[in-house]
Amino acid sequence: MDSPHQSTPVLPVTARDHNGHNPGYQTPTERYFPQETVLSPPTTPTPPTTPTTARLRPQILRLTSYLRRQDAANATGNGLRPDPDIQPSLDELLHVSSRPPKSGVVTIKDRIACYQWTFFTMTMATGGMANVLSSIPYRAAWLEGLGLAFVMLNLILFIMNCVFITMRFRMKPGSFTRSFTDQVESLFIPAFFVSIAIILTNICQYGIPNTGVWLLRLMEALFWIYLSVSVLSSAAMYLTLWSTQVFPIHMMTPTWVFPAYPMLLNGTLAASLISGAYDTGNGLSIDPLAVALGGFTTQGTGCLIAFMISAAFIYRLMTQKLPRDFQRPGVFISIGPFGFTVNGIVQFAIHADFIIPPNFLGAEHAVSIIRVVSVLAGLWLWGLTCWFFLVSVGSLWKYVRRGSKMPFRMTWWSFVFPNTALVTATQSLARILNNEGLKIFGCVMAGVLLVVWLGVFITMLRCLRKRELLWPKDDI
């Protein structure tokens, strides 16, 4: 027999404005997180009524950021993990395991244990600067030497990163696998693969013209290996994230596109390989059209993924405003995908007569057609790149005011690397259009970017010296 009392539905508490009115559904944010309560059962049977003061919303079963778990822990006094069902993030594990020893002495091993994948953004930016210097149309011996210095420095930094992060994984068993499921660090794992692509591109630019044909053959093989690895790693990384993590829209930044970044360098790498073969007068061992189409296809795939994620980022900006201070440098990442695509497309157009065979697809003027279409598509994407650049720079306006400060993170290298794509894209368009104004504009941007790189590098060294970076802390 049914009870005379009907069960009362569980309704989420909704926020009310200053007049006491219920505004309805609100998107959860970092500080507004809906809780649940059970209304007291009525004393007399009442027919079910449609609630008018609350709206059902999707239940959020777990806290998806370290900050919310830390707030809950502080409130309950249960330490870093108030709920045993919530899997701790890598930040929490480092927070616990990397505390200073009881003796108070922090050794070099303790600092290396804090190393993360984000340090590979440094090698992305440093190799990107060598790429920028190679694209400058006004050549000089000192410019070639400066570019080569960046190539050598980038190789040293890349090896150093590989050694230190390997030491961290050995000193902290299990930290390697956990880094793939951490909400923040896992997004920067592709920086390792992007750094490799940048190094290969630099070798094509600075090595092939000054060595024998053996290096050209080696880079051909490495190109196809990297192309395969970039596609597989990108798909695997996204599948891992979608299977293990929950990314709420209010925490969205352009770093979500990072797993697609390895594919975004295939066009630039293919263009540099073809350019190196063309400049030295040596042909590729296989049809250069295959290299061009392979790079063009994977480049386009990465660009389309980035385009879809950029749409989600615009939605996030419209509903949640700009990211928080420590996430603000990541806004610049939205520049890179379209800038690299412009550079790849236009570089193919520049060397179209070397790549495209006669009567390609039955078209007598295939080379001219491809050049016109490439320039038009490149100009569209270049305009979008410039627009994202303006938005990214404008998001930093608040830090010009006195009292506003942006905490240093390794994501500061986003000020450099994505903008290298904008500079190289500008120089490629200037070359194919033979526009002197664009060439000068690109050179000015390259000079400014060199100053930015130097500023970020010095700031990183200062933070290392002041124990603000790679230092165990009692709170994150």
RARA-V337334 format. One line per field, one symbol per residue. phi: phi as a letter, one per 40 degrees, with the letter a starting at -180 (. if undefined). psi: psi as a letter, one per 30 degrees, with the letter a starting at -180 (. if undefined). burial: b if it has 24 or more other ideal C-beta (glycine too) atoms within 12 Angstrom, else e. Layout:
# RARA-V337334
phi: ???
psi: ???
burial: ???
This chain:
# RARA-V337334
phi: .cccccccccbccbcbcccgcccgcbccbcbbbcbbabcccccbcbccbccbbabcbdcccacbbcccccccccccgcgcbcbcccccccdccccccbcdcdcgcbcccccccccbcccccccccccccccccccccccacccccccccccccccccccccccccccccccbdgccccccbccccccbdcdccccccccccccccbcdcbbcccccccccccccccdccccccccccccccccbbbbcccbcbccccdcccdccccccccccccccccccgbcccbccccccccccccccccccccccccccccccccbbgcccdcccdccccccddccccdccccccccbcccccccfcfgccbccccccccccccccdccccccccccccccccccccccgcabccbccdcccbdccccccccccccccccfbcccccccccccccccccdcccccccccccccgcbfbcbcac
psi: kkkfkkkkljkkkklkaffgkjfakkkkaefjjklklkkkklfkkkkklkkffkkklkkjflkgleeeeeeeeeefggafifjffkkkleeeeeeefglklffgkjleeeeffgklfffffefeeeeeeeeeeffkfjkleeeeeeeeeeeeeeeeeeeeeeeefeeeeefikffeefffgkeeeffgeffeeeeeeeeeeeeeefeefgaafeeeeeeeeeeeeeeeeeeeeeeeeeeeeffflkjlffgklffffeffeefffeeeeeeeeeeeeeefgkllflkfeeeeeeeeeeeeeeeeeeeeeeeeeeeeeffgallleffeffefffeeeeeeeeeeeeeeeegeffeklkhkggkeheeeeeeeeeeeeeeeeeeeeeeeeeeeeffgefffkkfkkjkklffffffeeefeeeeeeeeeeeeffhjeeeeeeeeeeeeeeeeeeeeeeeeeeeeeeghfkhkklfk.
burial: eeeeeeeeeeebebbeeeeeeeeeeebbeeeebbeeeeeeeeeeeeeeeeeeebeeeeeeeebbbbbbbbeebeeeeeebeeeeeeebbbbbbbbebbeeeeeeeeeeebbbbbbbbbbbbbbbbbbbbbbbbbbbbeeeeebeebbbebbebbbebbeebeebbeebbebbeebbebbbbbbbbbbbbbbbbbbbbbbbbbbbbbbbbeeeeebbeebbebbbebbebbbebbeebbebbeeebeebbbbbbbbbbbbbbbbbbbbbbbbbbbbbbbebebebeeebbebbbbbbebbbbbbebbbebbebbeebbeebebbbeebbbbbbbbbbbbbbbbbbbbbbbbbbebbbeeeeeeeeeebeebbeebbebbbebbebbbebbebbbebbeeeeeeeeebebbbbbbbbbbbbbbbbbbbbbbbbbbeeeebbebbbebbebbbebbeebbebbeeeeeeeebbbbeeeb
